Amino acid sequence: MRSAHGDCVVIGLGCPFLSDDAIGPRVVRELAAAVEGPWRLVESHAGGLLLLEELAGATRAIIVDALLDSRRTPGEVMVAGIDGRSQNAACGHDCTLLQALTIGRAMGLDLPTDENIHLVAVVADDVTTFAENLTPRVASALPEACRTVRLLARGHLFANKEAA
């Protein structure tokens, strides 16, 4: 979908059946229910090379994912550049997001520049329990995560590269 802000893809990463790991897909579903925004919305259950197809052709990308960080409070919403950490942006079976982008660009894919890829990470409490519900602190962060994506997509917020 082309907008005044260029082509923007919002990718919600995570497994919808692993409690807080579902935060990415849940954000995308909330945004889709509002039917607004200068973006294309995608749910993805794996990162690495599998993200290249979704990123191809986009000018900007926002990746929403869970973050495991015992130093931070579950439910905290973080914004970072692509060097930020997430639960799923790297795929243990192939490569990290940075490696995937390098491979994709070497193959000639039209991908967003590193500066135009942002990670919205929500600090998770539990990513291992089979459950369709987010834990309470992560569920309470859902509106803030959606607001953060909207601000990034509209160009009103920029990643703090040291945030995550």
C-alpha positions in Angstrom: 0.0 0.0 0.0 1.6 3.3 -1.1 1.1 6.4 1.1 2.5 9.8 1.5 5.1 8.2 3.8 6.2 5.6 1.1 5.7 1.9 1.3 5.8 0.8 4.9 5.4 -2.8 6.1 4.7 -3.7 9.7 5.7 -7.3 10.5 4.4 -8.8 13.7 6.8 -11.6 14.7 6.0 -14.5 17.0 4.0 -17.6 17.7 0.4 -16.9 18.5 0.3 -19.9 20.8 3.2 -19.1 23.1 1.9 -16.5 25.5 4.0 -13.3 25.3 5.7 -14.5 22.1 2.4 -13.5 20.4 2.8 -9.8 21.0 4.0 -9.1 17.4 1.0 -10.8 15.8 -1.4 -9.3 18.4 -0.2 -5.8 17.6 -0.7 -6.4 13.8 -4.2 -7.7 14.5 -5.1 -4.7 16.6 -3.8 -2.4 13.9 -5.8 -4.3 11.2 -9.0 -4.0 13.2 -8.6 -0.2 13.2 -8.3 -0.2 9.3 -6.0 2.8 9.3 -2.5 3.7 8.6 0.1 4.0 5.9 1.2 0.4 5.9 1.0 -3.2 4.8 0.4 -5.5 7.8 2.0 -9.0 8.0 2.1 -11.7 10.6 5.2 -13.9 10.5 6.1 -16.8 12.8 9.9 -16.9 11.9 12.6 -14.4 11.2 15.9 -14.5 9.3 15.7 -15.2 5.6 12.0 -15.8 5.7 11.5 -12.0 6.3 13.1 -11.0 3.0 9.9 -11.7 1.0 7.9 -9.5 3.3 10.5 -6.7 3.3 11.1 -6.7 -0.5 9.7 -3.6 -2.2 9.1 -1.7 1.1 10.7 1.6 1.7 10.3 1.3 5.4 9.7 -1.5 7.8 8.6 -1.9 11.4 9.2 -5.3 13.1 7.2 -5.9 16.3 8.5 -8.7 18.5 9.0 -10.0 22.0 12.2 -9.2 23.9 13.6 -11.4 26.6 15.7 -9.1 29.0 15.8 -9.8 32.7 17.2 -6.3 33.3 13.9 -4.7 32.1 10.3 -4.8 33.3 7.9 -7.1 31.4 5.5 -4.9 29.3 8.1 -2.2 28.7 8.0 -1.1 25.0 11.3 -0.4 23.4 12.2 1.1 20.0 15.5 0.3 18.3 17.2 0.1 15.0 17.8 -3.3 13.4 20.8 -3.9 15.7 18.3 -4.2 18.6 17.5 -7.5 20.1 14.3 -9.4 19.7 13.0 -12.9 20.4 12.4 -13.9 16.7 14.0 -11.5 14.2 16.9 -14.0 14.0 16.1 -17.5 13.0 18.1 -20.2 14.7 17.9 -22.3 11.6 19.4 -19.8 9.2 20.6 -16.3 10.2 20.1 -13.0 11.9 18.1 -10.1 10.4 21.3 -8.3 9.6 22.8 -11.3 7.8 19.5 -11.8 5.9 19.5 -8.2 4.8 23.1 -8.5 3.5 22.2 -11.7 1.6 19.0 -10.1 0.2 20.8 -7.0 -1.0 23.6 -9.2 -2.5 20.8 -11.0 -4.5 19.5 -7.6 -5.7 16.3 -7.5 -3.7 14.8 -4.0 -3.2 14.9 -3.8 0.6 14.6 -0.9 3.0 17.8 0.7 4.1 19.0 -0.1 7.6 18.0 3.4 8.8 14.4 2.7 7.7 14.0 -0.5 9.6 12.8 -0.2 13.2 12.2 -2.8 15.8 9.4 -2.3 18.4 10.1 -4.8 21.1 7.9 -5.5 24.1 9.7 -7.0 27.1 8.2 -10.5 27.6 7.5 -12.3 30.8 6.8 -15.8 29.4 7.5 -17.0 25.9 7.4 -20.8 26.6 4.0 -21.5 28.0 1.5 -22.7 25.4 -1.3 -20.2 25.8 -3.2 -17.8 23.5 -3.3 -15.1 26.2 -0.5 -12.6 26.9 0.6 -12.3 30.5 -1.1 -9.4 32.3 1.9 -6.9 32.1 2.5 -7.6 28.4 -1.3 -7.4 27.6 -1.4 -4.0 29.3 1.5 -2.9 26.9 -0.5 -3.7 23.8 -2.1 -0.2 23.4 1.3 1.5 23.8 3.0 -0.9 21.3 0.2 0.0 18.8 0.7 3.7 19.4 4.4 3.4 19.0 4.0 1.6 15.6 1.5 4.3 14.4 4.0 7.0 15.4 6.9 5.3 13.6 4.8 4.6 10.5 3.8 8.2 10.3 7.4 9.4 10.8 6.7 11.1 14.1 9.1 8.8 16.1 12.6 7.6 15.4 14.5 4.6 16.8 16.9 5.1 19.7 19.7 2.8 18.4 20.8 2.1 22.0 17.4 1.3 23.4 17.4 -2.4 23.1 
